[in-house]
């Protein structure tokens, strides 16, 4: 089972990573000014990850595929790493869908 890890960055803001059961980061958040806002972001990932239309599949300037997970209001709530292929990216999307709903939360802030 995956897990969300909350951490505080150097500027004092909160971020989370969703990690698969192998420890690989599959989704990273934007910065939040408060821990409750970060926790709301995690709740939003749990909900929105179950709707394939919320995954915005993109291609970076260097051709690497990646995706953003968006909330119903269109705001990005998480971004993936860069992938080597579109099929690898789709595996990442599938991993977020399967891990996010029941992932535990580890607070390292």
QUIZIHU-V190728 format. One record per residue. RES is the residue in one small letter. D_FIRST is the distance of its C-alpha to the first C-alpha in Angstrom with 1 decimal. Layout:
BEGIN
RES,D_FIRST  RES,D_FIRST
END
This chain:
BEGIN
x,0.0  x,3.8  x,6.8  x,10.4  x,13.1  x,16.5  x,19.5  x,23.2  x,25.2  x,28.7  x,30.3  x,28.6  x,26.5  x,22.8  x,20.2  x,16.4  x,14.1  x,10.8  x,9.0  x,6.8  x,5.0  x,8.8  x,9.9  x,11.9  x,12.9  x,12.8  x,14.6  x,17.1  x,19.2  x,22.9  x,24.5  x,25.0  x,27.9  x,26.3  x,23.1  x,23.4  x,23.8  x,20.6  x,18.7  x,20.4  x,19.2  x,15.6  x,16.6  x,18.4  x,15.5  x,13.6  x,16.9  x,18.3  x,15.4  x,16.1  x,19.7  x,20.4  x,23.6  x,22.0  x,20.9  x,24.1  x,24.3  x,26.7  x,28.5  x,29.4  x,33.0  x,32.4  x,31.0  x,27.3  x,25.0  x,22.5  x,21.4  x,21.5  x,19.7  x,22.5  x,23.1  x,25.6  x,28.3  x,27.7  x,26.4  x,23.9  x,20.8  x,18.8  x,19.8  x,18.3  x,19.6  x,22.5  x,21.9  x,24.4  x,24.7  x,24.2  x,22.1  x,19.7  x,19.6  x,18.8  x,15.8  x,14.7  x,15.5  x,13.5  x,10.4  x,11.0  x,11.9  x,8.8  x,6.2  x,9.0  x,9.9  x,7.4  x,6.2  x,8.0  x,11.2  x,12.8  x,16.5  x,18.3  x,21.4
END
